[in-house]
Amino acid sequence: LKAQGVSRARPFANGVDEWFLTAEPGPTADPGSLLFLGSWLPRKGIREVAAAFPLLLRDEPDLRLTLAGTGCPEAQVRAAFPAWTQDRLIVTPAVRGDAALR
């Protein structure tokens, strides 16, 4: 780094747990399923998810969307989607540890 003009640098830990990088691949996901895993915040792309899912359903009517770890009430997440899509949504506001991988 000094050769690039950086006089001080400090290492920091990887933001991903080591088990995630070394875990064996799990079973293949159902091709009719989508997953949004993250906080239900505008900066996380929630407007785009809510706008895109109804468009995808028009071509793939059996598609399901799981929204996990949203950190807010289920009703708040569901309010972003049209009424006719509600039966295709699975909302899990909190996910603990490796439960998200099951």
N, C-alpha and C positions, 0 to 999 in steps of 0.2 A: 504494500500500500504506500510505503514511503516513496517509492519510485513514481507513484501517481500523484504525489503532492499531498497525501493525507498524513498529517503529523501525529494524530492520535486516533486510535481505533480501539474499540472494546468488543470482545466476542459476546454473543448472547445465545441462549439456548434456542433450539428449533421450536417453533410454535406447534409442532405436531408430535404427539406422544410416540415414543419409540415403538410400542406394540403395533401401532397403525402401519408403520413402515415395514415391519417384519411379519405381519400376520399373513397366514395362508388365505388365499382367495376363498370366499364363501360361496354359497349356492348362487346360481345365476338368478337375477331378479326376473320377476314376471314381466314380459315385454309390454304388457298392458298397464304398467305402473310407472308413475313418475314420483320423485321425491324432492321436496324442498325442505332442507334441513338448515334452520337458522332462525335468528330473531326476525320477527315480523315488523321490519323497519323499512321506510322508503329507500334508504341507502343500500339495502340488501336486494333491491329489485322487485319488491312486492307488487308494484303497479304493473310491471311487465308480466309477472307470473299470473296475476289476476286477469290481465287482458289476453294473454296467450292461451290460457287453458280452455276457454270456451271455443276459441278458433280450432284448437286441436280436437276437441270433442266432436266438432262437425264432421271431421274425417275419420275419427276413431271413437265412435260412440261408447265403446266399452272401457275406455281409458279411465284410470283412477289416479288421483293426485293425493299423496300423503304430505301433509304439512306438519313437520315435527320440530319440536324445540322452539316454537314461536315466541314463548315467553309472555303471551297475553291470552286473554280469554278466548275460548273457541268462537264465541259469537262475533267477536271483533274480526277474526280472520274470515269467517264465513260471510260477513257483511260485504266483503270486497268482491264476492263472486255472485253472478246472476242466480236467481232462484232455481232455474232449470238445471243448474250444475251441482246443486247441493248433495244429491245422492251419490255423486262421484268423488266427494271429498272425504278425507279422513284427517282430522285435526287432533294433534297430540301436543298440547302446549308445553309440556316439560318432558325431557328425555334424560335419563340418568345413566352415566357411564357407558358401558358397551351395549346397553339395551337398544340403541339406535341401529346396531348391526344385526339384530335378530329379525 
